[in-house]
Amino acid sequence: MTLPANPVIHTFHPELTEENIAKLVATFYGRAREDDLIGPIFNAAVKDWDHHIAQISDFWSSMVLRTGRYNGRPMRPHLVLPLKGEHFDRWLMLFEQTAREIFGGDVAEAFIIRARRIADSFEMGIATTRGEIAQPRHSV
C-alpha cells in the first residue's frame, strides 16, 4: 500500500488544539485498555495511566504542533513487550477510528499517516532486537 504524502496541515489549523490532541489520546487509550487483544499488554505495562496519557499527549503535541514538549525515547519501553503484527494492526485500527471521529479530513489523515509510520518503525525495531527482519507493512 502506498500512502499519499502528508496532507498539508498547519499548526494554526482550528482543529489542531492541545485539547483535541488530549481528547484523541485519552479516547484512544480508553479503547485500547478495554480491547481484548492489546488491552492486556497495555494494562500490564502501564502502571500510571494519567502519567502515560500526559506523556503521549506531549508526544503528539510535539509531532503535530512542534511544541517540543516530548523528549523521551518512545521505542525503548516497547522493545520488551510481547508485541506481534496483529497488535500493531489493532493499535492502528483503534487509533485511526478515533482520529477520524475527533478530527476531520486532512487533520485526521495527518495523524493516521504518522501513526502508521510509527507502527512500522516500532515493529521493525522490535523485530531487529529479536534477530528478525521486518519490512514496513503500514506506511509503504
C-alpha positions in Angstrom: 0.0 0.0 0.0 1.3 3.4 -0.9 0.4 6.3 1.3 -0.1 9.8 0.0 2.3 12.5 1.1 1.5 14.1 4.4 -1.6 16.3 4.0 -0.6 19.9 4.3 -1.8 21.0 7.8 -0.5 23.9 9.7 -0.2 24.3 13.4 -2.8 27.1 13.2 -5.5 24.8 11.8 -8.5 25.3 14.0 -8.9 21.6 14.9 -5.3 21.3 16.0 -5.5 22.2 19.6 -4.0 20.8 22.7 -7.5 20.0 23.9 -8.2 17.9 20.8 -4.9 16.1 21.0 -5.6 15.3 24.6 -9.0 14.1 23.7 -7.6 11.9 20.9 -5.0 10.3 23.2 -7.5 9.8 26.1 -10.2 8.4 23.9 -7.8 6.0 22.1 -6.2 4.7 25.3 -9.6 4.2 26.9 -10.5 2.0 24.0 -7.1 0.3 23.9 -7.2 -0.6 27.6 -10.5 -2.3 27.1 -9.6 -4.1 23.9 -9.3 -7.9 24.2 -6.1 -8.2 22.2 -4.0 -5.2 23.1 -5.6 -4.2 26.4 -3.8 -6.9 28.5 -0.4 -5.8 27.1 -1.0 -2.1 27.8 -2.5 -2.7 31.2 0.4 -4.9 32.3 3.0 -2.4 31.1 1.4 0.9 32.2 1.3 1.5 35.9 0.2 5.2 36.0 -2.3 5.8 33.2 -2.7 9.6 33.9 1.1 10.0 33.6 1.2 7.8 30.4 -1.7 9.7 28.8 0.0 13.0 29.6 3.3 11.8 28.1 1.6 10.6 24.9 -0.3 13.8 24.6 3.1 15.6 24.8 4.4 13.3 22.2 1.6 14.0 19.7 1.8 17.7 20.6 5.4 17.7 19.7 4.7 15.7 16.5 1.9 17.9 15.1 2.2 21.3 16.8 6.0 21.2 17.1 5.8 22.2 20.8 9.0 20.2 21.7 7.3 19.1 25.0 8.2 15.5 24.5 11.8 14.5 24.8 11.6 10.8 25.6 12.6 7.7 23.8 9.4 6.0 22.7 10.9 2.9 21.2 12.7 1.7 24.3 9.7 0.7 26.5 8.1 -1.1 23.6 11.1 -3.4 23.0 10.4 -5.6 26.0 6.7 -6.0 25.2 5.4 -9.2 23.6 4.2 -7.4 20.5 3.4 -9.0 17.2 2.0 -7.8 13.9 -1.6 -8.3 15.0 -1.0 -6.0 17.9 0.2 -3.2 15.7 -2.7 -3.8 13.3 -5.3 -3.5 16.2 -3.5 -0.4 17.6 -3.7 1.3 14.2 -7.4 0.2 13.7 -8.4 1.8 17.0 -6.2 4.8 16.5 -7.4 5.5 13.0 -11.1 5.1 14.1 -10.5 7.6 17.0 -8.6 10.1 14.9 -11.4 10.2 12.3 -14.0 10.7 15.0 -12.2 13.6 16.6 -10.6 15.3 13.6 -11.8 15.9 10.1 -10.3 15.2 6.7 -6.7 16.3 6.3 -6.0 16.6 10.1 -7.2 13.0 10.7 -5.1 11.8 7.8 -2.0 13.5 9.0 -2.3 11.8 12.4 -3.0 8.5 10.7 0.0 8.7 8.3 2.3 9.5 11.3 0.8 6.7 13.3 1.3 4.2 10.5 5.0 5.2 10.2 5.4 4.9 14.0 3.8 1.5 13.9 6.2 0.4 11.2 9.2 1.8 13.0 8.3 0.1 16.2 7.5 -3.2 14.5 10.8 -3.2 12.6 12.8 -2.1 15.7 11.3 -4.9 17.8 12.0 -7.4 15.1 15.6 -6.3 14.9 16.1 -6.8 18.7 14.7 -10.3 18.2 17.2 -11.0 15.4 14.4 -10.9 12.8 13.9 -8.9 9.7 10.6 -7.0 9.2 9.6 -4.7 6.4 7.1 -1.8 6.7 3.6 -3.0 6.4 1.5 0.1 7.1 3.3 3.1 5.6 4.6 1.7 2.3 
